């Protein structure tokens, strides 16, 4: 079953609603070796629970995060990722993941989301328990580069996913 398309469509929908611009998707890549370097200074992430479990995350540069927060929620004059920017990015990932789980429910997969969070740092990486696979879907929005990371699978007892920041 395709778990990626509902999330990609949801991210596209939320971005189009708020920015009147359609994301341009790049070539997706599958990763099975961890830690997987995120390569961005900001990650907005949310956990997925229920029939499908895992993590949805968007990696972006600090400048892009501030631009999205300005366009999305009116954050003006920000020079770094502050609490207001984090709050607006959490709202973005919350809306996108909520839309995605609604799409999964249409396929008969009932899911829920955890509390969104935003992580900043220079060496962010994804760590997952085997046999996890992470799909990385790069996309651009108004010439800004972002990556949608999805580590998802059907729910399996006692197989938790873990993220760590170095």
Helices and strands as residue ranges (DSSP letters): H 4-19, E 24-25, E 29-31, E 36-37, E 42-50, E 52-60, H 62-73, H 83-106, E 111-113, E 117-120, E 124-127, E 134-141, E 144-154, E 162-165
